[in-house]
């Protein structure tokens, strides 16, 4: 890139006008969304779906007395397990303890919303035998294990992530398409000039490079703004989700990713350039 | 320097050149003349490979244009100085940028570009218009910028299509004198013109074209 090429880049950035601005905004939104999706996905898997968590099986009973009876029966059948009867109030506190990220919400609910339960902490792999035993008892109205909740949550998160990924890809393609249109528009406006440049000895690279650089700058700027938007979102969400943290490499990658996306769009846009005979 | 062998070219079925064969040696000065539509511009376009002939062979400056790879075309054109009838200046660039652009393609240092551009523009009497844009110039000034751009590379071959078309007689003769001087230094010059007065004032070998055919290869302006 020589001085002429950089001046041409400046001219093209000026000429891209509102369409260029739309491209920047799209890249910003797309990169921020992609970054947020990645961050939330990582947070859910680390904080909520960690595989090494101790499994807890809970059996819901109609009364606290039935919970005590059930505990005795369980101890006689599985002497090695630790089981405790929990009052509704205790259940509420325990749930808040399991999911500290949701504790604010859980602790505001009415105590009567929670039933008396028997809580059994078991090593991973034993929960099926204990859950089967509890289901067979007449005192029990419902048996749940944290593992099954995790599985359901994981399924829901996967669906959400997939939908988010589709949206991110759509935005990515949209960014590329807008940059493609911007470059095509510029190429159309500069058709005569491009023909002249060829006639006086410019290589295809000399002609195409400024367009690719201009588009990359638009994409890079969009990615940079996207990174700033993501940092802002992180701060906004930190009060509700303290463990949510955007990784530094992700922030650093957004601007180059935006630049690359835009450059790819520009490369497609330049495909419309007529060739030498 | 130039070798054309039985060249034919037509556009949309209408013949523009019919079986032209001609040669020009290195260091030769050559006029190309004939009435409008005779095929002068087509002849020149084939020489700088803006078009390819329908049949025949062309060798220019040692390069066989029909066998030339696309990626070699730019290098080939950098050894030519072409002055276009419609100037073909870069509208969004200043006079100085129009001239230095071709030098930048050779990756010359900025200072060298500026110096060479200034010298050639001074030679054309345009040193005071270096920062003007083409649309701010008169037709004659634009023609001189186009000439400056062609000369600044010190090419092996100059192809000029009606280079005096927008110049007053005094400027026209000055330009022809300049071409002659450059020609004496060894550069081959081909000037397409319909100005017989100019050919009479600066006689040289002349190819006469009429309706796409080469009707005479002689000296000076002849009917």
Interface residues (C-beta under 8 A of the other chain):
Chain A: X2 X3 X4 X5 X7 X11 X192 X193 X196 X197 X198 X199 X200 X201 X202 X203 X204 X206 X275 X276 X277
Chain B: X48 X49 X50 X51 X52 X70 X71 X73 X74 X75 X77 X78 X80 X82 X84 X88 X89 X90 X91 X92 X97 X100 X101 X102 X104 X105 X107 X110 X149
